[in-house]
């Protein structure tokens, strides 16, 4: 998939959860907040999401 603007290409984040032997996609986007996915704010920058 291509971004609307070339400067935005590749800036997205995909969030997956591994449970019961399977990966499940929980969300995606270029401005994902951590807390709805249970990701601690302390590691938000490391995984590419953060809460505002």
N, C-alpha and C positions, 0 to 999 in steps of 0.2 A: 504494500500500500504506500502511496506517496502522500506527503503532507501538502497542504494547500500552498504553503510558502516554503521554498527550498531551505530557508534558514531554520525552519522548524523540523526538518527531516532528521529522524533518529533521536528526538528528545523525549520519546514516550517511555512509560514505565508499565510493565506487566506485573500483576500480583497473582501468584499461585499459592495454593495450599496443598500440602501432601497429607492425605488422610486415608487410612484403610487401604494402603497399597496403590493409591491412584493420585494423580495430580488433577487439581480442579482450578480453572481460571476464575479468579474472584473479581478482577477489574483491570482496567487499563486506561491510560490517558497521560497527558503531559503535566498535569497538576494534581496528582493524587495525594490525598491526606492519609496519614499513617493510622491514626486512631481507629477508624472504622474497621480496619483489618487486623487490629490487635498488635500492630507494630509499635514498639516504644519510641517516643519522640527522640530519645538519645541516639538512636541509630538511623533516624530518618534520612540524614544526608548520605549515609553509606549505601542505603538501598534505593535512593532516588525519589523519596517522598518526604513530605514534611507537613506539619499542621501549621496553619497561619494563625 
